[in-house]
Amino acid sequence: MTLSLLSRTKTWSIPFILLLTLGGLLRLLDLTDPPLDFHTSRQLRNSLVAREIYYNALPSATEEQRQLAASFANSVGKYEPPVIETIVAYSYFLTGGENIAVARVWVTIFWLAAGVALFDLMRRVASPWAALVALAYYFVLPFSVEVSRSFQPDPLMTSAFIIGVYFLYRWSEDSSPLLAGTNSTWKWAILAGVFLGFATFVKVIIAFMVGAAAIALVLFTLGKDFWKSKQVWAMATIMVTPALLFYVVLSSGRSTEYFFAWTVALMKLITSTDFYTKWLAFLGTLFGLTILFLGIAGALIAPSRMRWLLVSLWIGYLLYGLTLPFQMYTHSYYHIQLIPLIALGLAVVLNPLTESVAGMGGVGRVGFIALVVAVIGYQAYAARSVLVAESFRHEPAFWNEVGEAFPSDAKVIALTQDYGYRLMLYGWRKVDLWPLATELSAERNPDKDNAAQFDELTEGKDYFLVTAFGQLEKQPGLKKILDTYPIAFEGEGFILYDLR
């Protein structure tokens, strides 16, 4: 590729630093607001796991606190190793206690580090200016800002994945006949194996894209004789071993449970055209369909090595989506790995445009730069507006009040939000859950009538707590039954019915 004089200069370093700064500042807005801004149940789940780790390590914690924290953590689904939770829990010692700001700072650091690797990867197939515009998409897309600052494994998984793909690409570049087997290629091979293996260990769903990328670049680089390479076997071993040990050897029961609950039970969805329509429409709300299609187009027209990589990643993403069909149009964070993938494609598509602008006169160039800055500014403002639109600082006090409304030893069943996680985190109370009326429950049990099982579900319970009144309206049979019981306590936003 012949780059213009402007592209070969280091004038891009200043806007690069400014983009990193902007990306970091956006993710640190409203830093201490409770983690109820984005997929609350997932963030609360991580907070409860981190609490258990923290109290187990806290010398001043009482035995009652440790037992309660362990009880809360054991009630949430533990399908991945608590990597980010452990990092955050031990960081609590630096802040003097539990603080969501710690989690947001850590995942922001990971996302910025991955952005540096992504930028250098894009620069290998496009001009720095095309890479900068694509990197802006990675940093200021409102969905990117929301998901990459959330307290869950996905930002760390994706960050490690990006860095691992970068090292894998460097290994492929340096594995020419003249360089193959040198210390340089061994370095890239080991680093690629470590980061891609770590990404898969953090959350195994990335394995589809990790495997696709590794297979594609190994075949592109070495062809049919790949099996003769010691570096390939070393990479494969490092990539596979951590996840294999945790998910298959140590946690085979949970992995099997997850597979049957979320894949086998819902596989029928992929036989309907409605599924694909919902999937594509959902992606449009997250990324914009025009940008999505441009990202795919970039994969198809990229230079050969990058084309093999990008096409393989899209194939891996497709297979991943067919394996977890329900999440494809309901859980936005399951698409976090598309952010860097689309950005890579955009860099390829934008490269001819930025090179053309670099050769233009002053007025045209200034106008184009002003337009790009305006778009970035607008997206950054939109991302900022989403974060500060609603405050959740009142939530801890509310759930503490709910927790104090009944004794700690009372047996309570509740129609409540987020699997009761809010009450556990802020009210230090654990309750049994009344089934919710959701799209997922309707998909799995379309004919089930929960109200008909009221006596069975509430047997031995002292109280029935309602905080999710929207759910109560969706279950008129339950509402009718509860109206026959006396109210033990009623506060603003909750009702406690006495079942005794």
BAVO-648974 format. One record per residue (C-alpha): residue in three letters; x, y, z. Coordinates in Angstrom, 1 decimal. Last residue first. Layout:
NODE	ALA	X	Y	Z
...
***
This chain:
NODE	ARG	-49.5	-16.5	58.0
NODE	LEU	-49.2	-15.1	54.5
NODE	ASP	-48.7	-11.5	55.6
NODE	TYR	-48.3	-9.3	52.5
NODE	LEU	-45.4	-6.9	52.2
NODE	ILE	-45.9	-4.1	49.7
NODE	PHE	-43.2	-2.0	47.9
NODE	GLY	-42.6	1.3	46.1
NODE	GLU	-43.3	3.7	48.9
NODE	GLY	-43.9	1.5	51.9
NODE	GLU	-46.5	-1.0	53.0
NODE	PHE	-46.2	-3.4	55.8
NODE	ALA	-48.1	-6.5	57.0
NODE	ILE	-50.8	-6.2	54.4
NODE	PRO	-53.6	-8.7	55.0
NODE	TYR	-54.3	-11.5	52.4
NODE	THR	-57.3	-11.7	50.0
NODE	ASP	-55.8	-9.1	47.6
NODE	LEU	-52.9	-11.5	47.2
NODE	ILE	-55.1	-14.0	45.4
NODE	LYS	-56.5	-11.5	42.9
NODE	LYS	-53.0	-10.1	42.2
NODE	LEU	-51.8	-13.7	41.4
NODE	GLY	-54.5	-14.3	38.9
NODE	PRO	-53.9	-10.8	37.4
NODE	GLN	-50.3	-11.7	36.5
NODE	LYS	-49.1	-9.0	34.1
NODE	GLU	-50.2	-6.4	36.6
NODE	LEU	-48.0	-8.0	39.2
NODE	GLN	-45.0	-7.8	36.8
NODE	GLY	-45.5	-4.1	36.5
NODE	PHE	-45.7	-3.9	40.3
NODE	ALA	-42.2	-5.3	40.7
NODE	THR	-41.7	-4.6	44.5
NODE	VAL	-44.0	-7.2	45.9
NODE	LEU	-43.1	-9.2	49.0
NODE	PHE	-45.1	-12.3	50.1
NODE	TYR	-44.6	-13.1	53.8
NODE	ASP	-44.3	-16.0	56.2
NODE	LYS	-43.5	-18.8	53.7
NODE	GLY	-44.0	-22.5	54.6
NODE	GLU	-45.9	-23.3	51.4
NODE	THR	-45.8	-20.3	49.1
NODE	LEU	-45.0	-22.1	45.8
NODE	GLU	-47.4	-25.0	46.5
NODE	ASP	-50.3	-22.8	47.6
NODE	PHE	-49.8	-20.4	44.6
NODE	GLN	-49.6	-23.2	42.0
NODE	ALA	-52.7	-22.1	40.1
NODE	ALA	-51.2	-18.6	40.1
NODE	ASN	-48.2	-19.7	38.2
NODE	ASP	-50.2	-20.9	35.1
NODE	LYS	-47.9	-22.6	32.6
NODE	ASP	-49.1	-22.8	29.1
NODE	PRO	-46.1	-21.2	27.2
NODE	ASN	-43.4	-22.8	29.3
NODE	ARG	-40.0	-22.2	27.7
NODE	GLU	-40.9	-19.4	25.3
NODE	ALA	-43.4	-17.8	27.8
NODE	SER	-40.7	-17.9	30.5
NODE	LEU	-38.2	-16.2	28.1
NODE	GLU	-40.7	-13.5	27.0
NODE	THR	-41.3	-12.8	30.7
NODE	ALA	-44.0	-13.3	33.3
NODE	LEU	-41.8	-13.7	36.4
NODE	PRO	-41.8	-16.7	38.8
NODE	TRP	-42.0	-15.9	42.5
NODE	LEU	-38.5	-15.8	43.9
NODE	ASP	-37.3	-16.9	47.3
NODE	VAL	-35.8	-14.2	49.4
NODE	LYS	-32.3	-13.1	50.6
NODE	ARG	-31.8	-10.0	52.7
NODE	TRP	-28.8	-7.7	53.0
NODE	GLY	-30.8	-4.7	51.9
NODE	TYR	-28.4	-3.2	49.4
NODE	LEU	-26.8	-6.2	47.7
NODE	MET	-29.3	-8.9	48.6
NODE	LEU	-32.4	-6.7	47.9
NODE	ARG	-30.9	-5.6	44.6
NODE	TYR	-30.1	-9.2	43.7
NODE	GLY	-33.7	-10.4	44.2
NODE	TYR	-33.7	-12.1	40.8
NODE	ASP	-33.3	-8.8	39.1
NODE	GLN	-36.5	-7.2	40.2
NODE	THR	-39.1	-8.5	42.6
NODE	LEU	-42.1	-10.8	43.1
NODE	ALA	-41.0	-12.1	46.4
NODE	ILE	-41.2	-15.1	48.7
NODE	VAL	-40.2	-14.6	52.3
NODE	LYS	-39.2	-16.8	55.1
NODE	ALA	-38.4	-14.6	58.1
NODE	ASP	-35.0	-15.0	59.8
NODE	SER	-33.8	-11.5	58.8
NODE	PRO	-37.0	-9.9	60.2
NODE	PHE	-39.2	-8.0	57.7
NODE	ALA	-39.4	-4.3	56.7
NODE	GLU	-35.7	-3.7	57.3
NODE	GLY	-34.8	-5.2	53.9
NODE	VAL	-37.3	-3.0	52.1
NODE	GLU	-35.7	0.1	53.8
NODE	ASN	-32.3	-1.1	52.7
NODE	TRP	-33.7	-1.5	49.2
NODE	PHE	-34.8	2.1	49.2
NODE	ALA	-31.6	3.4	50.7
NODE	PRO	-29.5	1.6	48.0
NODE	GLU	-31.8	2.8	45.2
NODE	HIS	-31.6	6.6	45.8
NODE	ARG	-28.3	7.0	43.9
NODE	PHE	-29.8	5.5	40.8
NODE	SER	-29.6	8.7	38.7
NODE	GLU	-31.0	8.9	35.2
NODE	ALA	-30.0	10.7	32.0
NODE	VAL	-26.4	11.0	33.1
NODE	LEU	-25.1	7.9	31.3
NODE	VAL	-27.3	8.2	28.2
NODE	SER	-26.4	11.9	27.9
NODE	ARG	-22.7	11.1	27.9
NODE	ALA	-23.1	8.6	25.1
NODE	ALA	-25.1	11.2	23.1
NODE	TYR	-22.5	13.8	23.7
NODE	ALA	-19.7	11.5	22.5
NODE	GLN	-21.8	10.6	19.4
NODE	TYR	-22.3	14.3	18.7
NODE	GLY	-18.6	15.1	19.3
NODE	ILE	-17.5	12.3	17.0
NODE	VAL	-19.8	13.5	14.3
NODE	ALA	-18.6	17.1	14.7
NODE	VAL	-15.0	16.1	14.6
NODE	VAL	-15.5	14.1	11.4
NODE	LEU	-17.3	17.1	9.8
NODE	ALA	-14.6	19.5	10.9
NODE	ILE	-11.9	17.1	9.5
NODE	PHE	-13.8	17.0	6.1
NODE	GLY	-14.1	20.8	6.0
NODE	VAL	-10.4	21.3	6.9
NODE	ARG	-9.4	18.9	4.1
NODE	GLY	-11.7	20.6	1.5
NODE	VAL	-10.5	24.1	2.5
NODE	GLY	-6.8	23.2	2.5
NODE	GLY	-6.5	21.4	-0.8
NODE	MET	-7.0	17.7	-1.2
NODE	GLY	-4.4	14.9	-1.1
NODE	ALA	-5.1	13.9	2.4
NODE	VAL	-8.8	13.8	1.6
NODE	SER	-8.2	11.1	-1.0
NODE	GLU	-6.2	9.1	1.5
NODE	THR	-9.0	9.5	4.0
NODE	LEU	-11.6	8.2	1.5
NODE	PRO	-9.5	5.3	0.3
NODE	ASN	-8.9	4.2	4.0
NODE	LEU	-12.5	4.5	5.1
NODE	VAL	-13.6	1.0	4.0
NODE	VAL	-10.5	-0.7	5.5
NODE	ALA	-10.8	1.2	8.8
NODE	LEU	-14.6	0.5	8.9
NODE	GLY	-13.9	-3.3	8.7
NODE	LEU	-11.6	-3.1	11.8
NODE	ALA	-14.2	-1.0	13.6
NODE	ILE	-16.9	-3.5	12.9
NODE	LEU	-14.7	-6.3	14.5
NODE	PRO	-13.8	-4.0	17.4
NODE	ILE	-17.5	-3.4	18.3
NODE	LEU	-18.7	-6.9	17.4
NODE	GLN	-17.2	-8.4	20.5
NODE	ILE	-19.7	-6.5	22.6
NODE	HIS	-22.6	-8.5	21.0
NODE	TYR	-23.6	-10.6	24.1
NODE	TYR	-23.8	-7.2	25.9
NODE	SER	-27.1	-6.4	24.1
NODE	HIS	-29.0	-9.3	25.6
NODE	THR	-32.5	-9.8	24.0
NODE	TYR	-32.1	-10.3	20.2
NODE	MET	-29.0	-12.6	20.1
NODE	GLN	-29.6	-13.8	23.7
NODE	PHE	-32.3	-16.2	22.6
NODE	PRO	-30.2	-17.8	19.8
NODE	LEU	-27.2	-18.9	21.9
NODE	THR	-25.6	-21.5	19.5
NODE	LEU	-26.8	-19.8	16.3
NODE	GLY	-25.2	-16.6	17.5
NODE	TYR	-21.9	-18.2	18.2
NODE	LEU	-21.9	-19.8	14.7
NODE	LEU	-22.5	-16.3	13.2
NODE	TYR	-19.8	-14.7	15.3
NODE	GLY	-17.3	-17.4	14.2
NODE	ILE	-18.2	-16.7	10.6
NODE	TRP	-17.7	-13.0	11.1
NODE	LEU	-14.4	-13.7	12.8
NODE	SER	-13.3	-15.9	9.9
NODE	VAL	-14.2	-13.1	7.4
NODE	LEU	-12.1	-10.6	9.4
NODE	LEU	-9.0	-12.8	9.7
NODE	TRP	-8.9	-14.0	6.1
NODE	ARG	-9.6	-10.5	4.9
NODE	MET	-6.8	-9.2	7.1
NODE	ARG	-4.3	-11.5	5.4
NODE	SER	-5.7	-10.9	1.9
NODE	PRO	-5.9	-7.1	2.0
NODE	ALA	-9.5	-6.0	3.0
NODE	ILE	-12.3	-6.0	0.5
NODE	LEU	-14.6	-8.6	2.1
NODE	ALA	-14.0	-7.6	5.7
NODE	GLY	-14.5	-3.9	4.8
NODE	ALA	-17.9	-4.8	3.4
NODE	ILE	-18.9	-6.4	6.7
NODE	GLY	-18.0	-3.2	8.6
NODE	LEU	-19.9	-1.2	6.0
NODE	PHE	-22.9	-3.4	6.6
NODE	LEU	-22.8	-2.8	10.3
NODE	ILE	-22.3	1.0	9.8
NODE	THR	-25.4	1.1	7.6
NODE	LEU	-27.3	-1.1	10.1
NODE	GLY	-26.6	1.2	13.0
NODE	PHE	-24.5	-0.3	15.9
NODE	LEU	-26.9	-1.1	18.8
NODE	THR	-30.3	-0.5	17.3
NODE	GLY	-29.3	-2.1	14.1
NODE	LEU	-28.0	-5.2	15.9
NODE	PHE	-31.5	-5.7	17.3
NODE	ALA	-33.0	-5.4	13.9
NODE	LEU	-30.6	-8.1	12.6
NODE	TRP	-31.4	-10.5	15.4
NODE	LYS	-35.1	-9.9	15.3
NODE	THR	-35.2	-10.6	11.6
NODE	TYR	-33.1	-13.7	12.0
NODE	PHE	-35.4	-15.0	14.7
NODE	ASP	-38.5	-14.3	12.7
NODE	THR	-37.2	-16.5	9.9
NODE	SER	-37.9	-19.4	12.3
NODE	THR	-35.7	-22.6	12.5
NODE	ILE	-33.2	-20.8	14.7
NODE	LEU	-35.7	-20.5	17.6
NODE	LYS	-35.9	-24.3	17.9
NODE	MET	-32.5	-24.2	19.5
NODE	LEU	-34.0	-22.8	22.7
NODE	ALA	-33.9	-25.9	25.0
NODE	VAL	-30.6	-27.1	23.5
NODE	THR	-28.8	-23.8	23.7
NODE	TRP	-29.7	-21.9	26.8
NODE	ALA	-30.8	-24.5	29.3
NODE	PHE	-29.0	-27.5	27.9
NODE	PHE	-25.7	-25.7	27.5
NODE	TYR	-26.0	-23.8	30.8
NODE	GLU	-26.6	-27.1	32.7
NODE	THR	-23.7	-28.8	30.9
NODE	SER	-21.4	-25.9	31.8
NODE	ARG	-22.5	-26.0	35.4
NODE	GLY	-21.9	-29.7	35.7
NODE	SER	-18.6	-29.6	33.9
NODE	SER	-17.2	-27.1	36.2
NODE	LEU	-13.7	-28.4	37.1
NODE	VAL	-12.9	-30.6	34.1
NODE	VAL	-14.9	-29.0	31.2
NODE	TYR	-15.3	-25.3	32.0
NODE	PHE	-12.2	-24.8	34.2
NODE	LEU	-9.6	-27.2	32.8
NODE	LEU	-10.7	-26.7	29.2
NODE	ALA	-10.7	-22.9	29.5
NODE	PRO	-7.1	-22.9	30.9
NODE	THR	-5.8	-25.5	28.4
NODE	VAL	-7.2	-24.3	25.0
NODE	MET	-5.2	-21.1	24.2
NODE	ILE	-1.9	-22.2	25.7
NODE	THR	-2.1	-25.6	24.0
NODE	ALA	-3.1	-24.1	20.6
NODE	MET	-0.3	-21.5	20.7
NODE	ALA	2.3	-24.1	21.5
NODE	TRP	1.0	-26.4	18.8
NODE	VAL	1.1	-23.6	16.3
NODE	GLN	4.6	-22.6	17.4
NODE	LYS	5.9	-26.1	17.0
NODE	SER	5.0	-25.9	13.3
NODE	LYS	4.6	-29.2	11.5
NODE	TRP	0.8	-29.2	11.8
NODE	PHE	0.7	-26.0	9.7
NODE	ASP	1.8	-28.0	6.6
NODE	LYS	-1.5	-27.5	4.8
NODE	GLY	-1.0	-23.7	4.6
NODE	LEU	1.4	-21.9	6.9
NODE	THR	0.3	-18.3	7.0
NODE	PHE	-3.2	-18.5	5.7
NODE	LEU	-3.9	-21.7	7.5
NODE	VAL	-2.6	-20.4	10.8
NODE	LEU	-4.5	-17.1	10.2
NODE	ALA	-7.8	-18.8	9.6
NODE	ILE	-7.6	-21.4	12.3
NODE	ALA	-6.6	-18.9	15.0
NODE	ALA	-9.3	-16.4	14.0
NODE	ALA	-12.1	-19.0	13.9
NODE	GLY	-11.0	-20.5	17.2
NODE	VAL	-11.0	-17.2	19.0
NODE	MET	-14.3	-16.2	17.4
NODE	PHE	-16.1	-19.3	18.6
NODE	ALA	-14.2	-19.4	21.9
NODE	ILE	-15.6	-16.0	22.8
NODE	ILE	-18.5	-17.8	24.6
NODE	VAL	-16.0	-19.2	27.1
NODE	LYS	-15.9	-16.2	29.3
NODE	VAL	-12.7	-15.3	31.3
NODE	PHE	-11.0	-18.5	30.2
NODE	THR	-11.6	-17.8	26.6
NODE	ALA	-10.1	-14.3	26.9
NODE	PHE	-7.2	-15.8	28.8
NODE	GLY	-6.5	-18.3	26.1
NODE	LEU	-6.6	-15.5	23.5
NODE	PHE	-4.2	-13.4	25.6
NODE	VAL	-1.8	-16.2	26.4
NODE	GLY	-1.8	-17.9	23.0
NODE	ALA	-1.3	-14.6	21.2
NODE	LEU	1.6	-13.7	23.5
NODE	ILE	3.3	-17.1	23.0
NODE	ALA	3.0	-16.9	19.2
NODE	TRP	4.1	-13.3	19.1
NODE	LYS	7.3	-14.0	21.1
NODE	TRP	7.9	-17.2	19.1
NODE	THR	7.7	-15.2	15.9
NODE	SER	10.3	-12.7	17.1
NODE	ASN	12.6	-15.4	18.5
NODE	THR	12.9	-16.8	15.0
NODE	GLY	11.0	-19.9	13.9
NODE	ALA	9.8	-18.4	10.7
NODE	LEU	11.6	-15.2	9.7
NODE	LEU	12.9	-15.9	6.2
NODE	PRO	10.0	-18.2	5.2
NODE	SER	7.5	-15.6	6.5
NODE	SER	6.1	-16.0	9.9
NODE	ASP	6.5	-12.3	10.9
NODE	GLU	3.1	-11.2	9.5
NODE	SER	1.3	-14.2	10.9
NODE	TRP	2.8	-13.6	14.4
NODE	ARG	1.8	-10.0	14.2
NODE	TYR	-1.7	-11.1	13.4
NODE	LEU	-1.8	-13.4	16.4
NODE	PHE	-0.5	-10.6	18.6
NODE	TYR	-3.3	-8.3	17.5
NODE	VAL	-5.9	-11.1	17.9
NODE	GLY	-4.7	-11.6	21.5
NODE	ILE	-5.0	-7.9	22.2
NODE	ILE	-8.5	-7.8	20.8
NODE	PHE	-9.5	-11.0	22.7
NODE	ALA	-8.1	-9.7	26.0
NODE	SER	-10.2	-6.5	25.6
NODE	THR	-13.3	-8.6	24.7
NODE	MET	-13.0	-10.9	27.7
NODE	LEU	-12.3	-7.9	30.1
NODE	PRO	-15.4	-6.0	28.7
NODE	ASP	-17.5	-9.2	28.9
NODE	PRO	-16.7	-10.3	32.4
NODE	GLN	-19.2	-8.0	34.1
NODE	PHE	-19.2	-4.6	35.9
NODE	SER	-20.2	-2.3	33.0
NODE	ARG	-17.8	0.3	31.6
NODE	SER	-17.4	-1.4	28.2
NODE	VAL	-21.2	-2.0	27.8
NODE	GLU	-22.3	1.6	28.2
NODE	VAL	-19.5	3.3	26.3
NODE	SER	-19.7	0.8	23.4
NODE	PHE	-23.4	1.2	23.2
NODE	PRO	-23.0	5.0	22.9
NODE	LEU	-20.4	4.7	20.1
NODE	VAL	-17.6	6.9	21.4
NODE	PHE	-14.6	4.6	21.7
NODE	TYR	-14.8	2.0	19.0
NODE	TYR	-16.3	4.5	16.6
NODE	ALA	-13.4	6.9	17.3
NODE	LEU	-11.1	4.0	16.5
NODE	ALA	-12.6	3.8	13.1
NODE	VAL	-11.9	7.5	12.5
NODE	LEU	-8.3	7.0	13.9
NODE	ALA	-7.6	4.0	11.7
NODE	ALA	-8.6	5.9	8.6
NODE	TRP	-6.2	8.6	9.7
NODE	PRO	-3.4	6.2	10.5
NODE	SER	-3.7	4.8	7.0
NODE	ALA	-5.0	1.3	6.5
NODE	VAL	-3.9	-2.3	6.6
NODE	ARG	-1.2	-2.4	9.4
NODE	ARG	-2.7	0.8	10.9
NODE	MET	-5.8	-1.2	11.8
NODE	LEU	-3.7	-3.5	14.0
NODE	ASP	-1.9	-0.5	15.6
NODE	PHE	-5.3	1.0	16.5
NODE	LEU	-6.7	-2.3	17.9
NODE	ALA	-3.7	-2.7	20.2
NODE	VAL	-4.2	0.9	21.6
NODE	GLY	-7.9	0.3	21.9
NODE	ALA	-7.3	-2.9	23.8
NODE	ALA	-5.4	-0.9	26.4
NODE	LEU	-8.2	1.6	26.5
NODE	TRP	-10.8	-1.2	27.1
NODE	PHE	-8.7	-2.7	29.9
NODE	ILE	-8.3	0.6	31.7
NODE	THR	-12.0	1.3	31.4
NODE	VAL	-12.7	-2.2	32.8
NODE	TRP	-10.6	-1.3	35.9
NODE	VAL	-12.0	2.2	36.5
NODE	ARG	-15.6	0.9	36.2
NODE	ALA	-14.9	-1.9	38.7
NODE	VAL	-13.4	0.5	41.3
NODE	ALA	-16.1	3.0	40.9
NODE	ILE	-18.6	0.4	42.0
NODE	ASN	-17.3	0.8	45.6
NODE	GLU	-17.3	-1.8	48.3
NODE	GLY	-15.0	-0.8	51.1
NODE	GLY	-12.0	1.4	52.2
NODE	THR	-11.1	2.4	48.6
NODE	LEU	-7.8	0.7	48.3
NODE	PHE	-9.1	-2.5	50.1
NODE	TYR	-11.9	-2.6	47.5
NODE	SER	-9.2	-3.3	45.0
NODE	TYR	-9.1	-6.9	46.3
NODE	ALA	-12.8	-7.3	45.4
NODE	VAL	-12.3	-5.7	42.0
NODE	ILE	-9.6	-8.0	40.8
NODE	THR	-11.5	-11.0	42.3
NODE	GLU	-14.7	-10.0	40.5
NODE	ILE	-12.8	-9.5	37.2
NODE	VAL	-11.6	-13.1	37.4
NODE	PRO	-14.5	-14.9	39.1
NODE	PRO	-14.3	-18.0	36.9
NODE	GLU	-17.4	-18.3	34.6
NODE	TYR	-20.7	-20.1	35.0
NODE	LYS	-21.6	-19.1	38.6
NODE	GLY	-25.3	-18.4	38.6
NODE	VAL	-26.3	-16.4	41.7
NODE	SER	-27.5	-18.0	44.9
NODE	ASN	-24.0	-18.9	46.0
NODE	ALA	-23.0	-15.3	46.1
NODE	PHE	-25.8	-14.3	48.4
NODE	SER	-25.1	-17.2	50.8
NODE	ALA	-21.4	-16.4	50.8
NODE	ALA	-22.1	-12.7	51.7
NODE	LEU	-24.5	-13.9	54.4
NODE	GLN	-21.9	-16.3	55.9
NODE	ARG	-19.1	-13.7	55.7
NODE	GLN	-21.3	-11.1	57.4
NODE	GLU	-22.3	-13.5	60.1
NODE	GLU	-18.7	-14.5	60.7
NODE	THR	-17.8	-10.8	61.2
NODE	ALA	-15.6	-8.9	58.8
NODE	SER	-12.6	-7.2	60.4
NODE	PRO	-10.0	-9.3	58.7
NODE	LEU	-11.4	-8.7	55.2
NODE	ALA	-10.4	-11.5	52.8
NODE	ASN	-13.6	-13.5	53.1
NODE	TYR	-15.5	-10.2	53.0
NODE	TYR	-13.9	-9.2	49.7
NODE	ILE	-14.4	-12.5	48.0
NODE	GLU	-18.1	-12.6	49.0
NODE	ARG	-18.6	-9.0	48.0
NODE	ALA	-17.0	-9.6	44.6
NODE	VAL	-19.6	-12.4	44.0
NODE	LEU	-22.4	-10.0	45.0
NODE	SER	-21.1	-7.2	42.8
NODE	ASN	-20.8	-9.6	39.8
NODE	ARG	-24.5	-10.6	40.2
NODE	LEU	-25.4	-6.9	40.5
NODE	GLN	-23.8	-6.2	37.2
NODE	ARG	-25.6	-9.1	35.5
NODE	SER	-28.9	-8.2	37.0
NODE	THR	-28.6	-4.5	36.1
NODE	HIS	-28.2	-4.9	32.4
NODE	PHE	-27.0	-1.3	32.1
NODE	ASP	-27.7	1.7	34.4
NODE	LEU	-28.3	-0.2	37.6
NODE	PRO	-24.6	-0.3	38.7
NODE	PRO	-25.0	2.3	41.5
NODE	ASP	-23.7	5.8	40.6
NODE	THR	-20.1	6.2	41.7
NODE	LEU	-18.5	7.0	38.4
NODE	ASP	-21.2	9.2	36.9
NODE	LEU	-18.7	9.7	34.1
NODE	LEU	-15.7	7.5	34.0
NODE	ARG	-16.5	5.8	30.7
NODE	LEU	-16.7	9.1	28.9
NODE	LEU	-13.4	10.3	30.4
NODE	GLY	-11.5	7.2	29.2
NODE	GLY	-12.8	7.4	25.6
NODE	LEU	-12.1	11.1	25.4
NODE	THR	-8.5	10.6	26.7
NODE	LEU	-7.9	7.8	24.3
NODE	LEU	-9.3	9.9	21.5
NODE	LEU	-7.1	12.9	22.5
NODE	ILE	-4.0	10.7	22.5
NODE	PHE	-4.8	9.5	18.9
NODE	PRO	-5.6	13.1	17.9
NODE	ILE	-2.1	14.0	19.0
NODE	SER	-0.3	11.0	17.5
NODE	TRP	-1.8	11.5	14.0
NODE	THR	0.8	14.2	13.2
NODE	LYS	3.4	11.4	13.1
NODE	THR	3.9	11.6	9.4
NODE	ARG	3.4	8.7	7.0
NODE	SER	-0.3	9.5	6.5
NODE	LEU	0.5	13.1	5.5
NODE	LEU	3.0	11.9	2.9
NODE	SER	0.4	9.7	1.3
NODE	LEU	0.5	5.9	1.8
NODE	THR	1.3	3.5	-0.9
NODE	MET	0.0	0.0	0.0
***
